[in-house]
Amino acid sequence: MGVISNGTTLLDAGALDASVATGKMILIKTLTASNSANLTFVHGASNVVLDGTYSTYVFKIINIHPITDGAFLLFNGRDGGTNYDATKQTNFLEATHKEDDSATALDNNDASDLANSTAACRMSAAIGSGNDESANGEIKLFNPSQTTFVKKFISRISTYESSDIAADSLMAGYFNVTAAIDGIQFSMSSGNIDSGIIKLYGMGA
């Protein structure tokens, strides 16, 4: 039996019509770190697209491992110039649990919040540099190319901390500009990114 809406067949004998949006994420670009100062996604470069093609852009962060023990993963954007210094307003929240079960904490880390700052914003806990330590998660950026509203983003990162702690870090905020955000850059608070992958996906019309 088919599914028909307003005279258009959406589903027929179990097959979905090609014109029906499914909400799938489309892989745009993959960057792999190798002792890299940063991983940067730029509109128009090497087929990277940060425009109106999608309403939401998702960066998947996979096993990011720092050179420097205890470094934080940082996030920044650019708004038409060459520098990654778009003004940001952010909030950072973190839950932690020590590996030996000796302590837990939930902290609204005011020191990591940005108030209309051009600095890179903190996304993670202090990532360990041990062979089995890394950070994983994602950040979503909404409608970066529209020029009416400020540009919202939200992230969640799971970290194996340098002090044998499991950390769940939540960061949210907005680029406090109406100009399009045409580049996103990831870096560490100290030293380079030793290894890891960041994938950029687009989703939503």
Backbone as CSV, one residue per row, in Angstrom:
resi,resn,N_x,N_y,N_z,CA_x,CA_y,CA_z,C_x,C_y,C_z
1,MET,0.843,-1.194,0.000,0.000,0.000,0.000,0.879,1.245,0.000
2,GLY,0.545,2.215,-0.830,1.328,3.443,-0.918,0.871,4.495,0.074
3,VAL,1.750,5.459,0.302,1.429,6.633,1.119,1.425,7.831,0.195
4,ILE,0.272,8.516,0.124,0.095,9.641,-0.795,-0.285,10.884,-0.004
5,SER,0.390,12.010,-0.293,0.087,13.275,0.357,-0.121,14.349,-0.697
6,ASN,-1.300,14.969,-0.698,-1.628,16.052,-1.622,-1.353,15.642,-3.076
7,GLY,-1.702,14.397,-3.390,-1.566,13.912,-4.755,-0.195,13.397,-5.121
8,THR,0.774,13.450,-4.179,2.141,12.996,-4.448,2.399,11.693,-3.706
9,THR,2.890,10.678,-4.409,3.221,9.404,-3.781,4.545,9.540,-3.040
10,LEU,4.486,9.340,-1.713,5.684,9.428,-0.897,6.328,8.069,-0.686
11,LEU,5.507,7.044,-0.518,5.998,5.699,-0.246,5.162,4.708,-1.042
12,ASP,5.832,3.873,-1.819,5.110,2.916,-2.664,5.819,1.566,-2.590
13,ALA,5.099,0.546,-2.100,5.638,-0.811,-1.979,6.942,-0.829,-1.191
14,GLY,7.002,0.018,-0.160,8.175,0.044,0.711,9.304,0.923,0.232
15,ALA,9.187,1.534,-0.945,10.250,2.388,-1.493,9.910,3.856,-1.263
16,LEU,10.856,4.604,-0.699,10.673,6.023,-0.439,11.040,6.825,-1.679
17,ASP,10.160,7.737,-2.067,10.422,8.566,-3.233,11.696,9.386,-3.019
18,ALA,12.483,9.553,-4.073,13.777,10.237,-3.980,13.644,11.698,-3.583
19,SER,12.494,12.297,-3.811,12.317,13.713,-3.496,11.983,13.962,-2.035
20,VAL,11.762,12.903,-1.263,11.394,13.057,0.144,12.651,13.206,0.981
21,ALA,12.724,14.289,1.754,13.874,14.516,2.630,13.877,13.495,3.763
22,THR,15.048,12.917,4.041,15.149,11.891,5.075,15.868,12.365,6.324
23,GLY,16.487,13.521,6.288,17.197,14.021,7.454,18.559,13.386,7.650
24,LYS,19.077,12.691,6.655,20.374,12.056,6.770,21.486,13.102,6.826
25,MET,22.561,12.742,7.529,23.742,13.596,7.531,24.589,13.271,6.305
26,ILE,25.054,14.305,5.624,25.874,14.156,4.427,27.317,14.539,4.772
27,LEU,28.239,13.603,4.585,29.643,13.883,4.871,30.199,14.890,3.869
28,ILE,30.771,15.966,4.376,31.337,17.017,3.534,32.867,16.932,3.483
29,LYS,33.484,16.732,4.645,34.949,16.794,4.699,35.458,16.045,5.922
30,THR,36.603,15.376,5.777,37.283,14.712,6.885,38.700,15.262,6.996
31,LEU,39.082,15.696,8.192,40.448,16.145,8.451,41.074,15.247,9.504
32,THR,42.326,14.863,9.283,43.050,13.991,10.201,44.277,14.715,10.727
33,ALA,44.410,14.749,12.058,45.542,15.431,12.680,46.774,14.538,12.703
34,SER,47.927,15.165,12.530,49.215,14.498,12.685,50.201,15.550,13.177
35,ASN,50.244,15.715,14.502,51.032,16.783,15.120,50.676,18.131,14.496
36,SER,49.379,18.397,14.408,48.860,19.565,13.697,48.583,20.730,14.653
37,ALA,48.946,21.934,14.240,48.663,23.118,15.046,47.163,23.342,15.175
38,ASN,46.408,22.992,14.122,44.954,23.127,14.154,44.355,22.279,13.039
39,LEU,43.045,22.097,13.119,42.256,21.515,12.036,41.223,22.561,11.658
40,THR,41.251,22.999,10.390,40.471,24.157,9.975,39.588,23.821,8.783
41,PHE,38.310,24.167,8.905,37.331,23.984,7.838,36.969,25.362,7.298
42,VAL,37.245,25.586,6.005,37.050,26.899,5.400,36.076,26.789,4.235
43,HIS,35.098,27.677,4.187,34.142,27.677,3.080,34.867,27.918,1.752
44,GLY,34.596,27.053,0.780,35.152,27.227,-0.551,36.496,26.559,-0.771
45,ALA,37.114,26.054,0.303,38.429,25.428,0.161,38.293,23.912,0.183
46,SER,38.848,23.259,-0.836,38.855,21.791,-0.912,37.460,21.202,-0.712
47,ASN,36.486,21.811,-1.365,35.109,21.322,-1.356,34.397,21.443,-0.014
48,VAL,34.958,22.169,0.924,34.260,22.414,2.187,33.151,23.422,1.949
49,VAL,31.976,23.133,2.479,30.828,24.025,2.286,30.269,24.423,3.636
50,LEU,30.323,25.700,3.947,29.635,26.274,5.111,28.744,27.385,4.570
51,ASP,27.642,26.980,3.958,26.755,27.968,3.346,25.312,27.592,3.609
52,GLY,24.411,28.022,2.778,22.996,27.778,2.983,22.517,26.432,2.483
53,THR,23.428,25.560,2.044,23.015,24.239,1.563,22.303,23.461,2.663
54,TYR,22.809,23.553,3.896,22.237,22.838,5.029,21.899,23.822,6.143
55,SER,20.905,23.470,6.951,20.539,24.324,8.083,21.410,24.052,9.298
56,THR,21.997,22.849,9.361,22.814,22.457,10.502,24.095,21.793,10.015
57,TYR,25.207,22.176,10.620,26.494,21.555,10.334,26.982,20.860,11.604
58,VAL,27.391,19.603,11.460,27.787,18.790,12.604,29.253,18.385,12.430
59,PHE,30.055,18.698,13.425,31.456,18.287,13.447,31.582,17.116,14.421
60,LYS,31.997,15.956,13.921,32.210,14.774,14.744,33.695,14.705,15.131
61,ILE,33.955,14.676,16.413,35.316,14.701,16.946,35.658,13.293,17.422
62,ILE,36.672,12.690,16.823,36.956,11.271,17.022,38.391,11.087,17.511
63,ASN,38.522,10.638,18.751,39.830,10.308,19.354,40.866,11.421,19.189
64,ILE,40.489,12.632,19.550,41.442,13.738,19.536,42.413,13.549,20.702
65,HIS,43.697,13.547,20.368,44.764,13.236,21.329,45.797,14.356,21.287
66,PRO,46.073,14.996,22.428,46.985,16.143,22.428,48.449,15.745,22.602
67,ILE,49.324,16.604,22.138,50.750,16.471,22.439,50.989,16.769,23.918
68,THR,50.338,17.821,24.415,50.547,18.308,25.779,49.521,17.704,26.728
69,ASP,49.980,17.075,27.799,49.084,16.480,28.781,48.230,17.564,29.450
70,GLY,46.927,17.325,29.512,46.033,18.261,30.186,45.579,19.433,29.341
71,ALA,45.782,19.368,28.022,45.337,20.460,27.154,43.837,20.347,26.881
72,PHE,43.199,21.489,26.637,41.781,21.542,26.291,41.614,21.631,24.771
73,LEU,40.545,21.053,24.253,40.175,21.266,22.854,39.447,22.593,22.739
74,LEU,39.864,23.422,21.772,39.309,24.759,21.580,38.607,24.870,20.232
75,PHE,37.689,25.843,20.162,36.828,26.047,18.983,36.757,27.536,18.703
76,ASN,36.882,27.910,17.417,36.727,29.312,17.052,36.204,29.408,15.624
77,GLY,35.762,30.590,15.244,35.216,30.805,13.912,35.643,32.150,13.360
78,ARG,35.475,32.301,12.047,35.767,33.589,11.418,34.513,34.084,10.706
79,ASP,34.410,35.397,10.607,33.192,36.016,10.059,33.501,36.894,8.863
80,GLY,34.253,36.335,7.915,34.508,37.044,6.661,35.921,37.531,6.486
81,GLY,36.669,37.632,7.568,38.062,38.056,7.454,38.977,36.853,7.308
82,THR,40.239,37.026,7.733,41.197,35.920,7.672,41.511,35.361,9.057
83,ASN,41.141,36.090,10.108,41.433,35.652,11.475,40.243,34.904,12.076
84,TYR,40.560,33.923,12.907,39.523,33.157,13.608,39.281,33.826,14.960
85,ASP,38.477,34.881,14.913,38.276,35.717,16.097,36.864,36.309,16.159
86,ALA,35.890,35.570,15.626,34.508,36.055,15.701,34.078,36.160,17.167
87,THR,33.387,37.219,17.507,32.958,37.455,18.884,31.975,36.378,19.334
88,LYS,32.213,35.843,20.547,31.404,34.727,21.056,30.898,34.986,22.472
89,GLN,29.734,34.421,22.754,29.166,34.361,24.100,28.932,32.887,24.398
90,THR,29.536,32.333,25.469,29.444,30.897,25.719,29.193,30.574,27.188
91,ASN,28.739,29.337,27.404,28.578,28.787,28.749,29.159,27.376,28.748
92,PHE,29.885,27.022,29.820,30.570,25.732,29.908,30.163,25.017,31.193
93,LEU,29.733,23.757,31.058,29.283,22.938,32.187,29.968,21.583,32.099
94,GLU,30.384,21.037,33.263,31.135,19.792,33.224,30.785,18.874,34.394
95,ALA,30.572,17.593,34.075,30.390,16.547,35.082,31.604,15.629,35.045
96,THR,32.139,15.263,36.225,33.325,14.418,36.289,33.164,13.291,37.306
97,HIS,33.887,12.197,37.080,33.877,11.037,37.965,35.256,10.393,37.935
98,LYS,35.916,10.346,39.093,37.262,9.767,39.148,37.208,8.258,38.932
99,GLU,38.263,7.744,38.303,38.322,6.333,37.945,38.277,5.414,39.172
100,ASP,38.851,5.881,40.320,38.840,5.061,41.537,37.592,5.288,42.381
101,ASP,36.608,6.041,41.833,35.323,6.307,42.491,35.464,7.159,43.747
102,SER,36.577,7.887,43.861,36.815,8.675,45.070,36.134,10.037,45.049
103,ALA,35.713,10.488,43.871,35.103,11.820,43.811,34.282,11.974,42.543
104,THR,33.211,12.745,42.668,32.413,13.171,41.520,32.146,14.667,41.663
105,ALA,31.831,15.312,40.540,31.553,16.749,40.602,30.692,17.172,39.424
106,LEU,29.909,18.205,39.645,29.161,18.877,38.588,29.441,20.356,38.734
107,ASP,30.051,20.943,37.713,30.584,22.296,37.850,30.179,23.171,36.673
108,ASN,29.524,24.274,36.982,29.314,25.315,35.979,30.571,26.174,35.986
109,ASN,31.501,25.843,35.113,32.848,26.395,35.144,32.867,27.814,34.583
110,ASP,32.643,28.789,35.482,32.571,30.194,35.055,33.856,30.662,34.397
111,ALA,34.986,30.112,34.836,36.272,30.561,34.297,36.421,30.212,32.826
112,SER,35.646,29.228,32.355,35.728,28.832,30.951,34.664,29.486,30.083
113,ASP,33.772,30.283,30.683,32.761,31.001,29.916,33.386,32.206,29.214
114,LEU,32.865,32.522,28.043,33.304,33.723,27.326,32.174,34.742,27.306
115,ALA,32.524,36.012,27.528,31.552,37.098,27.490,31.930,38.048,26.366
116,ASN,31.288,37.866,25.204,31.574,38.683,24.025,33.073,38.788,23.770
117,SER,33.706,37.619,23.710,35.154,37.529,23.547,35.508,37.010,22.159
118,THR,36.666,37.413,21.668,37.176,36.903,20.393,38.088,35.693,20.592
119,ALA,38.343,35.309,21.855,39.212,34.170,22.142,38.536,32.863,21.727
120,ALA,39.348,31.836,21.508,38.796,30.509,21.243,38.108,29.991,22.493
121,CYS,37.009,29.253,22.317,36.266,28.769,23.472,36.615,27.315,23.777
122,ARG,36.596,27.003,25.047,36.916,25.663,25.539,35.747,24.721,25.285
123,MET,36.062,23.519,24.764,35.049,22.515,24.489,35.148,21.301,25.399
124,SER,36.329,21.017,25.957,36.560,19.745,26.631,37.166,19.937,28.008
125,ALA,37.259,18.820,28.743,38.057,18.769,29.954,39.534,18.683,29.562
126,ALA,40.404,18.563,30.566,41.847,18.475,30.329,42.163,17.085,29.786
127,ILE,42.440,16.993,28.496,42.630,15.703,27.838,44.004,15.137,28.182
128,GLY,44.026,13.850,28.559,45.290,13.212,28.846,46.073,12.915,27.579
129,SER,47.404,12.894,27.703,48.255,12.589,26.549,48.761,11.148,26.570
130,GLY,48.290,10.353,27.546,48.656,8.942,27.584,48.155,8.219,26.348
131,ASN,48.750,7.069,26.047,48.424,6.350,24.817,46.951,5.980,24.711
132,ASP,46.278,5.778,25.868,44.878,5.356,25.842,43.915,6.503,26.153
133,GLU,44.391,7.748,26.133,43.574,8.899,26.523,43.235,9.761,25.305
134,SER,41.989,10.236,25.253,41.559,11.069,24.126,40.230,11.726,24.460
135,ALA,39.700,12.494,23.504,38.383,13.129,23.635,37.561,12.831,22.389
136,ASN,36.260,12.641,22.590,35.329,12.351,21.497,34.034,13.119,21.733
137,GLY,33.360,13.468,20.642,32.072,14.146,20.793,31.665,14.839,19.517
138,GLU,30.867,15.892,19.671,30.403,16.614,18.496,30.033,18.040,18.854
139,ILE,30.025,18.881,17.840,29.514,20.243,17.972,28.607,20.519,16.776
140,LYS,27.476,21.150,17.059,26.527,21.519,16.008,26.524,23.038,15.848
141,LEU,26.566,23.469,14.598,26.523,24.886,14.241,25.299,25.102,13.370
142,PHE,24.463,26.073,13.733,23.179,26.264,13.076,23.189,27.494,12.157
143,ASN,22.784,27.279,10.902,22.607,28.354,9.915,23.763,29.353,9.880
144,PRO,24.988,28.885,9.626,26.133,29.792,9.679,26.154,30.863,8.597
145,SER,25.450,30.640,7.482,25.559,31.579,6.364,24.482,32.654,6.346
146,GLN,23.418,32.494,7.153,22.374,33.527,7.143,22.911,34.788,7.834
147,THR,22.383,35.920,7.457,22.929,37.205,7.931,21.901,38.041,8.689
148,THR,20.922,37.368,9.298,19.921,38.076,10.105,20.154,37.879,11.597
149,PHE,20.393,36.634,11.993,20.503,36.287,13.405,21.947,35.970,13.790
150,VAL,22.216,35.983,15.108,23.504,35.482,15.584,23.548,33.975,15.354
151,LYS,24.725,33.380,15.357,24.911,31.975,14.954,25.097,31.088,16.182
152,LYS,24.115,30.221,16.458,24.144,29.367,17.646,24.985,28.111,17.418
153,PHE,25.569,27.599,18.515,26.276,26.326,18.480,26.148,25.643,19.836
154,ILE,26.291,24.321,19.826,26.216,23.542,21.061,27.105,22.313,20.900
155,SER,27.838,21.949,21.969,28.733,20.801,21.876,28.625,19.915,23.111
156,ARG,29.012,18.652,22.914,29.137,17.704,24.024,30.356,16.832,23.752
157,ILE,31.293,16.801,24.729,32.549,16.093,24.560,32.783,15.153,25.748
158,SER,33.119,13.902,25.438,33.512,12.925,26.455,35.035,12.837,26.466
159,THR,35.620,12.996,27.656,37.079,13.074,27.764,37.616,12.083,28.789
160,TYR,38.728,11.427,28.436,39.544,10.705,29.412,40.566,11.726,29.891
161,GLU,40.334,12.248,31.096,41.182,13.320,31.607,42.561,12.826,31.995
162,SER,43.472,13.783,32.110,44.856,13.477,32.461,44.989,12.923,33.876
163,SER,44.002,13.139,34.734,44.047,12.657,36.121,43.171,11.432,36.320
164,ASP,43.019,10.616,35.270,42.205,9.395,35.325,40.772,9.698,35.750
165,ILE,40.161,10.605,35.028,38.796,11.052,35.302,37.989,10.977,34.011
166,ALA,36.746,10.491,34.124,35.797,10.568,33.015,35.070,11.899,33.118
167,ALA,35.069,12.653,32.038,34.448,13.977,32.051,33.454,14.110,30.905
168,ASP,32.329,14.723,31.205,31.286,15.020,30.218,31.144,16.532,30.177
169,SER,31.585,17.149,29.092,31.626,18.609,28.991,30.563,19.105,28.012
170,LEU,29.762,20.048,28.465,28.726,20.669,27.641,29.068,22.138,27.453
171,MET,29.049,22.585,26.213,29.315,23.987,25.903,28.261,24.465,24.915
172,ALA,27.745,25.649,25.149,26.770,26.232,24.227,26.984,27.730,24.171
173,GLY,26.557,28.301,23.045,26.691,29.747,22.913,26.337,30.205,21.527
174,TYR,26.872,31.367,21.163,26.603,31.903,19.838,27.726,32.846,19.420
175,PHE,27.962,32.869,18.109,28.790,33.922,17.539,27.925,35.168,17.523
176,ASN,28.338,36.183,18.232,27.510,37.382,18.404,27.713,38.353,17.237
177,VAL,27.486,37.825,16.043,27.603,38.597,14.803,26.465,38.189,13.877
178,THR,26.039,39.097,13.020,25.056,38.734,11.991,25.737,38.392,10.675
179,ALA,27.028,38.665,10.552,27.777,38.265,9.355,27.852,36.750,9.284
180,ALA,28.004,36.221,8.075,28.128,34.778,7.893,29.415,34.266,8.541
181,ILE,29.335,33.085,9.133,30.520,32.385,9.631,31.003,31.475,8.515
182,ASP,32.196,31.756,7.974,32.676,31.025,6.794,33.897,30.171,7.073
183,GLY,34.255,29.997,8.343,35.373,29.133,8.685,35.309,28.728,10.147
184,ILE,35.695,27.485,10.430,35.728,26.963,11.795,37.096,26.335,12.028
185,GLN,37.672,26.620,13.199,39.005,26.112,13.512,39.017,25.438,14.885
186,PHE,39.671,24.263,14.945,39.863,23.526,16.184,41.353,23.510,16.514
187,SER,41.672,23.689,17.789,43.069,23.685,18.216,43.120,23.243,19.675
188,MET,44.339,23.153,20.228,44.513,22.812,21.634,44.927,24.055,22.410
189,SER,44.634,24.056,23.701,45.008,25.199,24.537,46.518,25.276,24.736
190,SER,47.214,24.147,24.547,48.669,24.108,24.643,49.194,23.026,23.715
191,GLY,50.158,23.352,22.885,50.745,22.372,21.988,49.841,22.017,20.820
192,ASN,50.271,21.027,20.053,49.556,20.624,18.843,48.576,19.488,19.112
193,ILE,47.772,19.194,18.080,46.910,18.011,18.095,47.755,16.857,17.576
194,ASP,48.073,15.908,18.434,48.949,14.802,18.053,48.289,13.917,17.007
195,SER,47.024,13.544,17.260,46.299,12.675,16.333,44.807,12.838,16.562
196,GLY,44.022,12.232,15.675,42.570,12.304,15.774,41.950,12.759,14.468
197,ILE,40.641,12.643,14.409,39.880,12.941,13.195,38.721,13.862,13.544
198,ILE,38.435,14.814,12.678,37.207,15.608,12.758,36.516,15.522,11.413
199,LYS,35.249,15.110,11.437,34.436,14.997,10.231,33.359,16.058,10.253
200,LEU,33.136,16.698,9.106,32.087,17.705,8.948,30.949,17.130,8.134
201,TYR,29.739,17.203,8.694,28.525,16.741,8.034,27.540,17.903,7.882
202,GLY,26.714,17.839,6.850,25.600,18.756,6.705,24.307,17.989,6.878
203,MET,23.299,18.644,7.461,21.996,17.996,7.598,20.898,19.044,7.590
204,GLY,19.738,18.671,7.060,18.607,19.586,7.013,18.687,20.506,5.817
205,ALA,17.551,20.770,5.220,17.519,21.662,4.050,17.599,23.099,4.489
